[in-house]
Amino acid sequence: MRHMKRSVLSLVLFCIMMLTAQAQELKDASYRFMGRVETNGVVKDANYRMIGKIESDGTIKNANYMMVGKIMSDGTIKNSNYMMIGKVEKDGTVKNQNYMFIGKVKSDGTIVDQSYKMIGHAKGVPASYAAVLYFFNLLRM
């Protein structure tokens, strides 16, 4: 009986881990599927083709594994020449290289442009990843 309870508990924990570790979908303003960010950082387009990867250290690579940018620990996003192209603040505010507001990744995953018009959805996707995909086009979708 004790072994059975432990097995059931293990199965429940495994299911919870699988649910929380699933890829996060990227959608446009009309909720149409655009792509997904897998748990290992691989970014796939709507046809499930790999278009890039965001490494754990913030390095952004294209489908050919060439570095196209980097997300720095302070939220700064740099291109392949290490030139700053933008920044994501802790509250999800996205600014360009001149620190001008260009959009926001809201806490519910809604993405708005500088006019606060909804341009997409990336629920569960880190704000810096969403900014790279929706505002900075380092990985074309």
Disulfide bonds with the S-S distance in Angstrom:
none
